Amino acid sequence: MTQPKSAPSEGQNNLPDNYEYEDSVIIPGGESLDYDEHTAAELSINSRNNMWYKEAVFYEVYVRAFCDLQGTGHGNLAGLTSKLDYLHALGVDCVWLLPIYPSPLKDDGYDVADYCNIHQDYGRLEDFKTLVAAVHERNMKIIADMHPNHCPNAHKWLQEARKSRGQPHTDHLVRVDSI
């Protein structure tokens, strides 16, 4: 990534008058993409601006449908990692992941069974850590979609609560005996 010859002072969100750009990048199709606008946005996003998300370009990714790098028939974290240079060249500032956690996939992954792991179809926890590091190397951000109000029947808290009302996680759930 091209660095400016004169960076803005700490806390400043506007670019200096003498801001210069040195490079462009070639994206698939042979088209040249100038970093001017993206570099300016990156400086604003990486400054100490708590409202960075208001100026950021987000790219929402449903990993299962994005890029199949391993030939399994569905996308995975390794495939997404392999496309980060392309996303960066497009001007993406933040990669927004739709659910990637273990799930029975009855609700497109929103029925999360374990928030501390990665669905086996998408890779391993190490693949996720590699993705996060690669995103940060490009001065981009990453957020993961999380919906704690969904609880599939495979979740361990629900399994414990079903045994009896006296189980430790029963209070975490709303239980209805008759529907």
Backbone bond lengths (Angstrom), bond angles and torsions (degrees), N, CA, C in turn:
res aa  C-N    CA-C-N  psi(-1)  N-CA   C-N-CA  omega(-1)  CA-C   N-CA-C  phi
1 M - - - 1.427 - - 1.512 109.20 -
2 T 1.281 117.46 135.32 1.452 122.75 -179.26 1.516 110.71 -73.69
3 Q 1.293 117.63 132.38 1.450 122.43 176.86 1.522 109.40 -97.89
4 P 1.324 118.37 145.32 1.459 120.89 178.64 1.520 110.12 -69.74
5 K 1.327 116.42 151.41 1.463 119.93 176.60 1.519 110.48 -71.75
6 S 1.322 116.40 -27.73 1.448 120.89 179.41 1.522 107.79 -137.04
7 A 1.324 116.15 105.94 1.465 120.02 -177.40 1.519 110.42 -84.65
8 P 1.309 117.33 153.58 1.457 119.59 177.77 1.518 110.38 -65.96
9 S 1.310 116.39 153.11 1.452 120.25 178.69 1.522 109.23 -69.66
10 E 1.335 115.87 161.85 1.458 121.37 -176.12 1.530 110.98 -56.20
11 G 1.337 115.35 132.48 1.452 121.10 177.65 1.516 114.10 83.75
12 Q 1.337 117.93 -6.93 1.467 121.52 -179.38 1.526 108.82 -86.41
13 N 1.319 117.56 131.77 1.457 121.11 -178.22 1.512 113.16 -102.18
14 N 1.331 119.05 -10.48 1.460 121.93 179.03 1.513 109.54 -95.62
15 L 1.316 116.62 149.75 1.460 121.03 179.90 1.529 109.89 -81.39
16 P 1.331 118.11 145.76 1.464 120.71 177.47 1.523 110.81 -69.40
17 D 1.336 117.08 157.34 1.464 121.90 -179.26 1.525 112.26 -62.15
18 N 1.324 117.96 -31.10 1.465 121.11 -176.58 1.521 112.86 -93.69
19 Y 1.315 117.54 22.18 1.457 121.54 179.84 1.520 109.24 -65.63
20 E 1.344 116.91 127.59 1.462 121.30 -177.82 1.526 110.38 -125.22
21 Y 1.321 114.36 152.05 1.455 121.28 179.39 1.518 108.43 -118.36
22 E 1.319 114.65 141.08 1.457 117.81 -174.71 1.517 114.53 -110.90
23 D 1.324 118.41 -23.83 1.460 120.04 -171.43 1.512 112.52 -133.61
24 S 1.299 113.59 168.07 1.453 121.49 166.90 1.520 105.46 -134.93
25 V 1.291 117.57 171.16 1.458 121.02 -178.91 1.524 107.70 -126.93
26 I 1.310 116.23 147.67 1.454 121.03 176.98 1.530 107.63 -95.91
27 I 1.318 116.77 125.20 1.457 120.46 177.80 1.522 108.27 -103.99
28 P 1.333 117.55 163.31 1.466 119.94 -178.86 1.526 111.61 -49.51
29 G 1.318 115.83 138.18 1.456 121.85 -177.20 1.520 111.40 100.53
30 G 1.337 116.84 -1.43 1.454 121.06 176.66 1.518 114.37 80.48
31 E 1.317 118.27 2.98 1.458 121.72 -179.28 1.526 109.83 -77.29
32 S 1.310 116.84 136.84 1.454 121.31 178.23 1.519 109.44 -90.46
33 L 1.315 116.57 130.89 1.453 121.77 179.38 1.513 108.52 -114.62
34 D 1.332 116.55 116.88 1.457 121.08 179.20 1.521 109.02 -75.45
35 Y 1.306 116.95 138.77 1.452 121.40 -178.88 1.529 113.00 -80.30
36 D 1.328 118.33 -1.62 1.462 120.80 -174.09 1.522 113.21 -46.38
37 E 1.309 117.61 -61.92 1.454 121.20 -175.40 1.518 111.75 -67.23
38 H 1.336 116.66 -40.37 1.460 119.28 -177.56 1.525 110.85 -67.56
39 T 1.318 117.88 -40.35 1.451 121.02 179.22 1.515 110.05 -63.58
40 A 1.320 117.10 -41.37 1.456 120.85 178.67 1.528 110.27 -61.81
41 A 1.335 116.65 -43.85 1.459 120.24 179.65 1.521 110.55 -65.68
42 E 1.335 117.06 -38.67 1.453 121.02 179.56 1.521 111.07 -62.67
43 L 1.322 117.10 -42.18 1.456 119.95 178.83 1.520 110.28 -60.82
44 S 1.304 116.72 -41.86 1.452 120.78 179.89 1.521 110.65 -65.96
45 I 1.326 116.97 -42.00 1.460 121.73 -177.67 1.518 111.36 -69.71
46 N 1.329 117.22 -37.93 1.450 120.10 -176.24 1.522 113.31 -86.89
47 S 1.325 117.48 -4.17 1.453 119.16 174.04 1.520 107.54 -73.90
48 R 1.284 116.97 176.65 1.466 120.15 -178.02 1.523 110.54 -82.67
49 N 1.280 115.37 53.99 1.449 122.61 -178.00 1.524 108.36 -100.79
50 N 1.317 117.27 110.82 1.462 120.80 -179.94 1.514 112.55 -68.59
51 M 1.297 118.15 -12.64 1.459 122.27 -179.72 1.536 110.42 -103.87
52 W 1.335 117.99 28.29 1.461 123.17 -176.06 1.520 112.76 -52.94
53 Y 1.315 116.32 -34.99 1.464 121.44 -175.46 1.527 112.46 -66.09
54 K 1.323 117.42 -19.22 1.468 119.91 179.71 1.525 111.92 -74.17
55 E 1.336 116.88 -22.95 1.459 121.21 -179.32 1.524 112.70 -107.80
56 A 1.319 116.80 -6.35 1.464 121.35 -173.76 1.519 112.36 -79.43
57 V 1.331 114.54 152.65 1.462 122.10 171.47 1.521 105.99 -100.38
58 F 1.339 116.71 116.19 1.458 122.88 -179.44 1.526 109.11 -96.57
59 Y 1.324 114.87 145.06 1.459 121.08 173.44 1.517 106.73 -125.45
60 E 1.334 116.31 109.78 1.459 121.62 -178.92 1.530 109.06 -82.62
61 V 1.328 115.63 129.91 1.467 120.52 -175.64 1.526 111.23 -122.52
62 Y 1.320 115.54 120.61 1.464 120.86 167.08 1.527 104.36 -92.64
63 V 1.311 116.34 97.02 1.467 122.88 -170.55 1.524 111.64 -52.47
64 R 1.311 117.67 -40.33 1.470 122.08 -177.21 1.532 111.81 -56.72
65 A 1.320 117.73 -29.42 1.468 121.26 -176.50 1.517 113.25 -109.88
66 F 1.326 119.08 5.79 1.460 120.23 -171.56 1.531 114.11 -86.50
67 C 1.309 118.38 -67.78 1.475 120.32 -175.45 1.528 110.00 -149.14
68 D 1.311 116.06 119.11 1.462 122.59 179.38 1.518 108.69 -94.96
69 L 1.325 115.98 95.21 1.466 120.43 -178.33 1.525 111.84 -84.16
70 Q 1.324 117.59 -22.12 1.461 121.03 -173.24 1.530 113.72 -105.20
71 G 1.328 118.43 5.80 1.453 121.75 176.27 1.514 115.34 71.14
72 T 1.319 116.97 29.29 1.463 120.91 -178.27 1.528 113.08 -91.97
73 G 1.316 117.33 -8.83 1.456 120.60 -179.08 1.511 113.93 96.06
74 H 1.325 117.02 -3.46 1.464 120.74 175.71 1.525 108.38 -146.80
75 G 1.318 115.62 156.84 1.458 120.77 -177.23 1.517 112.82 -66.52
76 N 1.336 115.35 163.20 1.454 121.03 -179.82 1.527 109.99 -150.88
77 L 1.313 116.31 171.85 1.462 121.15 -177.23 1.523 112.06 -63.95
78 A 1.313 117.54 -34.86 1.472 120.38 177.79 1.530 110.12 -63.75
79 G 1.332 116.75 -38.37 1.461 120.64 177.51 1.515 111.66 -64.14
80 L 1.327 116.46 -42.98 1.459 120.07 177.48 1.521 110.92 -63.35
81 T 1.311 117.06 -43.85 1.470 121.06 178.84 1.525 110.60 -58.51
82 S 1.326 117.01 -38.57 1.469 120.77 -178.79 1.529 112.78 -67.79
83 K 1.318 118.50 -17.83 1.473 122.55 -177.73 1.525 113.28 -103.09
84 L 1.327 118.47 5.96 1.462 120.20 -176.61 1.525 113.71 -63.48
85 D 1.325 117.93 -37.48 1.474 119.22 178.21 1.522 110.33 -61.78
86 Y 1.309 117.02 -40.17 1.463 121.34 178.05 1.528 110.67 -64.13
87 L 1.333 116.95 -46.63 1.469 120.18 179.05 1.532 111.06 -61.96
88 H 1.317 115.98 -40.53 1.469 120.50 178.22 1.527 110.19 -62.90
89 A 1.322 116.60 -42.51 1.470 120.75 179.56 1.529 111.65 -64.48
90 L 1.326 117.03 -28.20 1.464 120.84 177.67 1.526 111.86 -74.32
91 G 1.331 116.43 -13.52 1.459 120.26 -179.68 1.508 113.79 100.88
92 V 1.324 117.45 13.53 1.464 121.46 179.51 1.525 109.17 -69.88
93 D 1.324 115.43 132.55 1.458 121.54 178.86 1.527 112.38 -103.73
94 C 1.318 116.46 -27.16 1.461 120.61 -175.38 1.529 109.81 -144.31
95 V 1.319 115.64 127.42 1.463 121.91 175.91 1.528 107.27 -93.20
96 W 1.315 115.14 124.23 1.465 122.03 -178.27 1.516 107.85 -108.77
97 L 1.327 116.38 110.65 1.462 121.85 -178.19 1.520 111.15 -89.01
98 L 1.323 116.19 126.81 1.450 119.87 168.09 1.532 106.63 -72.88
99 P 1.321 120.44 167.43 1.465 121.49 -170.86 1.536 114.81 -49.38
100 I 1.335 114.12 132.54 1.464 122.09 179.58 1.528 111.02 -124.16
101 Y 1.317 116.45 9.31 1.462 122.03 -175.33 1.531 111.00 -82.20
102 P 1.347 117.27 161.34 1.462 119.36 174.27 1.524 110.31 -56.31
103 S 1.313 115.58 135.44 1.451 121.72 -173.69 1.523 109.12 -161.67
104 P 1.336 117.66 151.09 1.467 119.40 172.91 1.534 111.82 -72.72
105 L 1.334 117.33 -6.08 1.478 124.87 178.35 1.528 112.63 59.76
106 K 1.308 116.55 35.88 1.465 120.33 174.66 1.527 110.75 -84.51
107 D 1.334 115.95 -17.30 1.460 121.98 -178.02 1.536 109.35 -132.87
108 D 1.330 117.31 46.41 1.467 123.61 179.78 1.525 113.82 53.43
109 G 1.311 117.12 31.48 1.456 120.97 177.00 1.511 114.64 93.04
110 Y 1.322 117.88 -6.68 1.466 120.23 179.28 1.525 111.89 -77.32
111 D 1.294 117.62 -12.30 1.460 122.91 176.66 1.528 108.24 -90.71
112 V 1.314 116.35 70.91 1.463 124.19 -170.82 1.523 111.04 -73.64
113 A 1.328 115.02 129.30 1.458 121.17 178.33 1.526 111.74 -95.65
114 D 1.339 117.69 -22.75 1.470 121.47 -176.93 1.528 108.65 -155.87
115 Y 1.329 116.98 108.60 1.468 121.37 -178.86 1.523 113.09 -76.99
116 C 1.315 117.65 -3.63 1.469 121.10 -175.67 1.516 113.09 -106.85
117 N 1.339 117.00 17.13 1.455 119.36 -177.94 1.527 109.64 -147.91
118 I 1.320 116.45 179.84 1.464 123.63 -178.09 1.528 108.71 -116.41
119 H 1.327 116.88 139.08 1.468 120.95 176.86 1.530 108.32 -59.03
120 Q 1.317 116.44 134.94 1.471 120.92 -175.15 1.527 113.25 -59.32
121 D 1.332 118.47 -28.36 1.466 120.71 178.69 1.528 112.22 -67.42
122 Y 1.326 116.87 -24.09 1.470 121.17 -175.98 1.525 113.00 -95.55
123 G 1.316 117.09 -13.98 1.460 120.27 -179.80 1.517 111.13 131.90
124 R 1.321 114.33 -152.54 1.461 121.05 -177.87 1.527 109.42 -120.19
125 L 1.298 116.43 171.98 1.457 121.09 177.12 1.533 110.62 -60.18
126 E 1.319 116.78 -34.79 1.470 120.74 177.45 1.529 111.13 -63.18
127 D 1.341 117.06 -36.20 1.466 121.06 177.03 1.531 110.56 -64.88
128 F 1.325 116.29 -38.20 1.457 120.49 177.83 1.528 110.37 -66.12
129 K 1.324 117.10 -43.40 1.466 120.78 178.72 1.527 110.47 -62.31
130 T 1.327 117.36 -38.60 1.469 121.82 176.36 1.525 110.00 -63.25
131 L 1.322 117.04 -43.36 1.462 121.68 178.50 1.525 110.91 -60.47
132 V 1.314 117.31 -48.04 1.467 121.07 -179.33 1.530 110.56 -60.06
133 A 1.324 116.73 -45.38 1.474 120.00 178.99 1.526 111.10 -62.12
134 A 1.331 117.20 -41.77 1.469 121.11 -179.59 1.527 111.34 -66.96
135 V 1.318 117.42 -37.70 1.474 120.95 176.44 1.520 109.35 -62.36
136 H 1.318 117.02 -47.07 1.459 121.12 -178.56 1.529 112.45 -67.01
137 E 1.326 118.23 -31.96 1.470 121.15 176.08 1.522 111.26 -60.37
138 R 1.319 116.39 -26.94 1.473 121.73 -179.52 1.529 111.66 -96.31
139 N 1.320 116.35 15.01 1.467 122.50 -179.30 1.522 112.11 55.93
140 M 1.312 115.39 35.15 1.455 121.49 176.06 1.525 107.55 -108.45
141 K 1.311 115.63 169.77 1.457 121.66 177.01 1.523 108.58 -114.98
142 I 1.338 115.14 164.02 1.453 120.12 177.96 1.526 107.97 -139.64
143 I 1.319 115.61 135.41 1.462 120.31 174.42 1.522 108.00 -128.60
144 A 1.318 115.04 150.30 1.460 120.72 179.93 1.517 108.85 -116.83
145 D 1.316 115.69 130.95 1.454 122.04 177.63 1.522 108.40 -68.15
146 M 1.335 116.03 132.89 1.454 119.44 -178.85 1.519 108.84 -141.81
147 H 1.303 116.35 130.14 1.460 122.33 -179.45 1.524 109.01 -128.33
148 P 1.315 117.38 86.86 1.465 119.51 -175.92 1.527 114.50 -69.47
149 N 1.327 117.28 -8.87 1.461 118.76 179.73 1.533 112.93 -83.46
150 H 1.314 118.39 -4.75 1.459 121.85 175.11 1.527 108.06 -94.90
151 C 1.298 117.31 136.55 1.470 120.61 179.91 1.530 108.67 -144.23
152 P 1.311 117.66 105.03 1.464 119.31 -179.99 1.521 111.10 -76.01
153 N 1.307 115.25 167.01 1.462 119.06 179.49 1.524 112.47 -66.78
154 A 1.320 118.27 -11.67 1.467 121.35 178.84 1.536 112.83 -86.26
155 H 1.336 118.12 -8.96 1.466 120.60 -177.56 1.527 110.21 -69.86
156 K 1.330 116.54 138.29 1.466 120.42 -174.91 1.531 112.37 -63.74
157 W 1.336 118.45 -32.82 1.465 119.39 178.34 1.524 110.84 -64.67
158 L 1.312 116.64 -42.33 1.463 119.77 179.49 1.527 110.30 -66.95
159 Q 1.318 116.95 -39.41 1.466 120.52 178.44 1.532 110.19 -60.02
160 E 1.349 116.43 -43.59 1.465 120.13 179.47 1.525 111.18 -67.55
161 A 1.333 116.91 -42.93 1.461 121.24 -177.56 1.520 112.32 -65.26
162 R 1.312 117.18 -29.98 1.465 120.85 179.37 1.530 112.44 -68.09
163 K 1.327 116.79 -24.47 1.471 120.21 -178.75 1.525 110.95 -63.45
164 S 1.341 116.57 -44.66 1.475 121.12 176.65 1.525 108.79 -170.76
165 R 1.317 115.32 162.09 1.464 120.43 -179.29 1.528 112.47 -67.53
166 G 1.300 119.20 -16.15 1.460 122.05 -177.36 1.519 114.78 -87.07
167 Q 1.311 118.71 1.82 1.470 122.11 -178.33 1.541 110.73 -69.42
168 P 1.336 117.46 151.95 1.471 121.41 -175.39 1.540 114.81 -57.79
169 H 1.303 118.94 -34.27 1.464 120.68 -174.77 1.524 113.59 -95.06
170 T 1.330 117.42 4.35 1.463 120.77 -179.15 1.528 110.76 -59.12
171 D 1.331 117.74 -37.18 1.467 121.41 -178.96 1.526 112.92 -68.87
172 H 1.312 118.25 -15.21 1.472 121.27 179.05 1.521 112.23 -79.34
173 L 1.313 116.61 -12.10 1.463 121.29 -172.63 1.519 111.28 -122.48
174 V 1.318 116.50 151.23 1.457 121.88 171.98 1.519 105.77 -92.67
175 R 1.298 115.80 121.94 1.465 119.56 -175.54 1.533 109.54 -111.59
176 V 1.303 115.64 130.74 1.451 121.91 178.15 1.534 106.82 -121.91
177 D 1.321 116.27 119.26 1.453 120.13 -177.36 1.527 112.78 -76.62
178 S 1.308 117.55 -31.53 1.469 119.52 179.66 1.519 109.91 -131.62
179 I 1.297 114.18 139.20 1.469 119.33 179.60 1.507 108.25 -123.12
